[in-house]
Amino acid sequence: MQITAKMVRDLRERTGAPMMDCKKALSAADGDVNGAEDHLRKQGLKSAAKKKDRETAEGRVFAAIGGESRRGHMVGVACETDFLAKSDGFVEFVSQLSNHVNNLDPDGVDDGQRPLQQQNWQGEGKPVGEVIQEQVGTFGENIRVTQMVRLENGSGRVGAYVHHDHKQGAIVSVTTEAAPDKAGEALKALCQHIVVFSPSYANRADVPEDALEREREVVADSDEVKSKPENIRDKIIEGKLSKFYAGCVLTQQPWIHDDKQSVQKALEQELGKGSRIESYVRVRLG
């Protein structure tokens, strides 16, 4: 069967594999697209080991929320090129892996589970690690699962946001009595804030005591404080520490949509008094 340029192009768009590999696979499969994909997978297992140390600066972040917004997950999968990251085949694979994370709670997402690489891929009887290696061969690029997270909150809601470049996102758990629809929009905005401002801690109580003491010592030893009368130094130090909190603590940061109020105040305004950020994770590729 004659292998046309369109057939090669279609297989490349479907799998993300290099053009010459697609042409060889189609020739080996006598023009059968499914057979060509199988051929690419088999060849991939042989070549995956050679690619495992290659740099992966591109990729895709996926997120999903379920269970009336009581739970959610986010996964980041890295590859070598932007072309592959945007290909239908890679996007579909990351989507399937995202569903796997949602269903099986990989190790590192919830304690006590088998490591991701050892888990059974969608009931097919093969480990996830082998499937990933097959994809490495099919796509012709190194692929790594860089981050996985799953959050649950039986007394609140979980929300997520993936940035338009699909290379970064955030997921957050908030204790609140707000309905799923109302919470969803508010938590999406909160996750956008997290992506932009990259806080280090969720709440003031999360700041390690040693980090706080170091900051206090730096402030107390500054010329600005030393030049003031002793009776007002403590007040100045506390003011400086408030700015420290506003820089690194999520609840204390100026709200992305209104910098005249804090994130905590904006959150309570949207979701009700007593709403509390329990945890969050920022996922970023590259």
C-alpha positions in Angstrom: 0.0 0.0 0.0 1.3 3.5 -0.9 2.0 5.6 2.2 0.9 9.2 1.5 2.1 12.3 3.1 -1.4 12.8 4.6 -1.3 9.4 6.3 2.1 10.3 7.8 0.9 13.7 8.9 -2.3 12.3 10.4 -0.4 9.6 12.4 2.1 12.3 13.6 -0.8 14.5 14.8 -2.5 11.4 16.4 0.6 10.2 18.2 3.2 13.0 18.3 5.9 10.7 17.0 8.6 12.0 14.6 7.6 12.1 10.9 10.2 9.4 9.8 9.1 7.1 12.6 5.5 7.5 11.5 6.3 6.7 7.9 8.3 3.6 8.9 5.5 2.4 11.2 2.9 2.8 8.5 5.1 0.9 6.0 5.5 -1.9 8.6 1.8 -2.0 9.2 0.9 -1.8 5.4 -0.9 1.4 5.9 -3.0 0.3 8.9 -3.1 3.2 11.4 -3.9 1.1 14.4 -1.2 -1.3 13.4 1.2 1.6 13.0 0.5 2.8 16.5 1.2 -0.7 17.9 4.5 -0.7 16.0 5.4 2.6 17.4 4.7 1.4 21.0 6.8 -1.7 20.5 9.7 0.3 19.1 9.2 2.7 22.0 9.9 0.1 24.7 13.3 -0.4 23.1 14.2 3.2 22.9 12.7 4.6 26.1 15.7 3.8 28.2 17.9 6.0 25.9 15.6 9.0 26.5 15.1 8.8 30.3 17.8 11.4 31.1 16.8 14.0 28.4 15.5 17.4 29.7 11.8 17.8 29.9 10.8 21.5 30.1 7.4 21.4 28.4 4.3 19.5 29.2 0.7 19.7 30.4 -1.1 20.1 33.7 -4.6 18.6 34.1 -7.1 19.0 37.0 -10.5 17.6 37.8 -13.0 18.2 40.7 -15.6 15.6 41.8 -17.9 14.5 44.6 -19.8 17.7 44.8 -16.5 19.5 45.0 -15.4 17.5 48.1 -12.4 16.1 46.3 -10.1 17.0 43.4 -6.8 16.2 41.8 -4.1 17.7 39.7 -1.3 16.1 37.7 1.6 17.5 35.8 3.3 15.5 33.0 6.4 16.9 31.3 7.8 16.3 27.9 10.6 17.7 25.7 8.9 20.0 23.2 6.0 22.4 23.0 4.9 20.6 19.8 4.3 17.3 21.6 2.7 19.1 24.6 0.0 20.4 22.3 -0.5 17.3 20.2 -3.8 15.3 20.5 -2.1 12.1 21.4 -0.2 13.6 24.3 -3.2 15.5 25.6 -5.3 12.4 25.5 -2.6 10.4 27.4 -2.4 13.0 30.1 -6.1 13.1 30.4 -6.2 9.3 30.8 -3.4 9.5 33.4 -5.4 12.2 35.2 -8.4 9.9 35.4 -6.1 7.1 36.7 -4.9 9.5 39.5 -8.5 10.3 40.3 -9.5 6.7 40.6 -6.5 5.0 42.2 -4.9 7.5 44.6 -1.2 6.9 43.6 1.5 6.9 46.3 2.5 10.4 47.0 -1.1 11.5 46.6 -2.4 9.3 49.5 -0.2 7.3 51.8 -0.4 3.5 51.8 -1.0 3.0 48.1 1.3 1.4 45.6 3.7 3.7 43.8 2.2 5.0 40.5 4.7 3.1 38.3 3.5 -0.2 39.8 -0.2 0.3 39.6 -2.5 -1.5 37.1 -3.3 0.7 34.2 -7.0 1.0 33.7 -7.6 -2.7 34.4 -5.4 -3.8 31.4 -3.1 -5.9 33.5 0.0 -3.8 32.8 1.8 -1.4 35.2 1.5 2.3 34.6 5.3 2.5 34.3 5.2 0.3 31.3 2.5 2.4 29.7 4.5 5.5 30.2 7.6 3.9 28.6 5.4 2.9 25.6 4.4 6.5 25.2 8.0 7.6 25.4 8.7 5.4 22.4 5.5 6.4 20.6 6.1 10.1 21.0 9.9 9.9 20.6 10.4 12.1 23.6 11.2 11.6 27.3 8.0 11.9 29.4 7.9 12.3 33.2 5.1 12.6 35.7 6.5 15.5 37.7 3.7 16.3 40.2 0.5 14.7 41.5 -1.8 15.8 44.2 -5.2 14.9 45.4 -7.1 16.9 48.0 -10.3 16.0 49.9 -12.5 18.0 52.3 -15.6 16.4 53.8 -16.5 19.6 55.5 -15.8 22.0 52.7 -15.0 22.3 49.0 -12.0 21.7 46.7 -11.3 23.9 43.7 -8.7 24.1 41.0 -7.4 26.3 38.2 -5.1 25.5 35.2 -3.5 28.5 33.6 -4.1 29.2 29.9 -0.6 27.9 29.0 -1.5 24.5 30.6 2.0 24.5 32.2 0.9 25.6 35.7 -2.1 25.5 38.0 -3.2 25.3 41.6 -5.6 23.2 43.7 -7.0 24.3 47.1 -9.1 22.9 49.9 -11.3 25.3 51.9 -13.6 24.5 54.8 -16.9 26.3 54.0 -20.6 25.7 54.0 -21.0 27.3 50.6 -22.8 25.4 47.8 -20.6 23.7 45.2 -21.5 26.2 42.4 -20.8 29.3 44.5 -17.6 27.7 46.0 -16.4 26.7 42.6 -16.1 30.2 41.2 -14.6 31.6 44.4 -12.0 28.8 44.6 -11.0 29.1 41.0 -10.3 32.8 41.6 -8.3 31.8 44.7 -6.3 29.3 42.7 -5.6 32.0 40.1 -4.2 34.1 42.9 -2.0 31.3 44.1 -0.6 30.8 40.6 0.2 34.5 40.2 1.5 35.3 43.7 3.0 31.9 44.7 2.5 32.1 48.5 4.7 29.9 50.7 2.1 29.2 53.5 -1.7 28.9 53.7 -2.1 30.5 57.1 0.0 32.5 59.6 0.1 29.4 61.9 1.8 27.5 59.2 4.9 29.7 59.2 7.7 27.7 61.0 8.7 29.3 64.3 12.4 29.4 63.3 11.6 31.2 60.0 9.6 33.8 62.0 12.4 34.2 64.5 14.9 34.8 61.7 12.7 37.4 60.2 12.2 39.1 63.6 16.0 39.2 64.2 16.7 40.7 60.8 14.1 43.4 61.4 15.2 44.1 64.9 18.8 44.4 63.8 18.0 46.9 60.9 19.1 50.5 61.1 15.5 51.6 60.7 14.5 49.9 64.0 17.7 50.7 65.9 17.4 54.4 65.1 14.1 54.6 66.8 13.4 55.0 70.6 13.3 51.7 72.4 9.7 52.2 73.6 8.4 52.0 70.0 10.7 49.4 68.5 8.4 46.5 69.3 5.5 48.2 67.5 7.7 48.8 64.5 8.9 45.2 64.5 5.3 43.9 64.6 4.4 46.2 61.7 7.3 44.8 59.7 6.3 41.3 60.5 2.8 42.0 59.2 4.3 43.0 55.9 6.3 39.7 56.0 3.1 37.7 56.5 1.5 39.7 53.7 4.3 38.6 51.4 4.4 34.9 52.0 1.1 33.8 53.7 -1.8 33.2 51.4 -4.6 34.4 53.7 -2.7 37.7 54.5 -1.7 38.6 50.9 -3.5 41.5 49.1 -6.4 39.9 47.1 -5.6 39.7 43.4 -8.9 41.3 42.4 -8.9 44.0 45.1 -5.6 44.8 46.8 -7.3 46.8 49.5 -8.5 43.7 51.2 -6.7 40.5 52.2 -7.3 37.1 50.7 -9.0 35.9 53.9 -11.4 38.8 53.9 -12.3 38.3 50.2 -12.8 34.6 50.9 -15.2 35.2 53.8 -17.0 37.8 51.7 -17.6 35.2 49.0 -18.1 32.0 51.0 -19.2 33.2 54.5 -17.6 33.9 57.8 -15.4 31.2 59.2 -14.3 29.9 55.8 -10.8 28.6 56.2 -8.1 27.6 53.7 -6.9 24.2 54.8 -4.3 23.4 52.2 -3.2 24.2 48.6 -0.6 23.0 46.1 0.8 24.9 43.2 1.9 22.8 40.2 4.3 24.1 37.6 6.2 22.6 34.7 9.6 23.7 33.5 
